[in-house]
Amino acid sequence: MSRIPRIVILGAGYGGVVTAIRLQKHLNYNEADVTLVNKHEYHYITTHLHMPAAGTDKPENARVDISKLIDEFKIDFVKSTVAQIRPQDKKVILEDSTLSYDYLVIALGGEPETFGIPGLREHALTIRSLNSVRYIREHIEFQFAKFKQEPQRKDYLTFVVGGAGFTGIEFLGELADRLPKLCREFDVDPALVQIVNVEAAPSALPGFDSELVEYATEALKAKGVVFRLSTAIKECTKEGVILANGEMIKAGTVVWTGGVRGNRLLEDAGFETMRGRAVVDAELRTKEHDHVYVIGDCSIVLSEQGKPYPPTAQISIQQAEACAHNLIATIRNTPLKEFSFTNRGTVASLGKGDAVGVVGKYKVKGYKAAMMKKAIDIRYLFIIGGLPLVVRKGL
């Protein structure tokens, strides 16, 4: 092509931001025209959201302005919402304009998976964005204020968390730390507060071994969390949740953390998807169009055992690095490389100073694991913003 190629990146989550940063680092000026599209002017650290949701940290600590991450001479930033993707026309329709591209990177993130459970979408809260966690935090505090006005309504002080996966367990840990402080602030008897975790699977934290799962559940039980494992939610109402056995748990707050699916825009665009996630080839391109890359929660990458890897920040970052490499290789007509996931470890926090995880061949728990979690957060800040961002954010 006579003009320089146009690369459009949709979404500034882990995958989109790291792809953009890698391109601006390794592309020469005027080697490509790169545009990053995001509906907010900031990137947020998803793995940190459980803390401001519970009220144990400020939402601002999970936010990084995109302008501080990108070089405006190499990356054009467009603040807008994606309305439609037209791969046949090589166009992206935004809410207020249209972008044409030669290469597209779809990194729009996922959406809550409700598994068709009635009422979840309408009545449950989800930890998905800075705005959603601000709302959850204020909603929790409001339940205490309402209880003081209507002390007969003990359901205001019942908090149901649906799902015992990574996000659910981390949120439970922070919530269990936060509620005793709210009890003191509102002069409420802590014995009236209930935290109930409902999980359809027979165990919490799928993917962790039984020793770490037992440590995590016992630590949370000691903080007052009640686990209802092997128990499915049949329906969510404005009064609480109805379990599969017909039991009703009345609750003023229901937070759903039970799963993630891909973005609906991929299905609408005609890509082959499974639960909204596009099936990609070894180079992270869609089967239908070799100029379209899909990474992060929107993509499905299979392990050697043929099972999809869970959508995590770690895999999104590694996909972004491979995606950026392949875009540059395509532009320079050099060989592409196949994506290969390297599991560098996983750590789940259980509240202040406590966590469980696996790093390499080693299992870690307690304070040591909590420090490992901190190190992982700092490493990511260094990847996207270097030492200045680490010093400024100080997660």
Secondary structure, 3 states (H helix, E strand, C coil): CCCCCEEEEECCCHHHHHHHHHHHHHCCCCCCEEEEEECCCEEECHHHCHHHHHCCCCHHHHEEEHHHCCCCCCEEEEECCEEEEECCCCEEEECCCEEECCEEEECCCCEECCCCCCCHHHHCEECCCHHHHHHHHHHHHHHHHHHHHCCCCHHHHEEEEECCCHHHHHHHHHHHHHHHHHHHHHCCCHHHCEEEEECCCCCCCCCCCHHHHHHHHHHHHHCCEEEECCCCEEEEECCEEEECCCCEEECCEEEECCCEECCHHHHHCCCCEECCEEEECCCCEECCCCCEEECHHHEECECCCCCECCCCHHHHHHHHHHHHHHHHHHHHCCCCCCCCCCCCCEEEECCCCCEEEEECCEEEECHHHHHHHHHHHHHHHHHHHHHHHHHHHCC
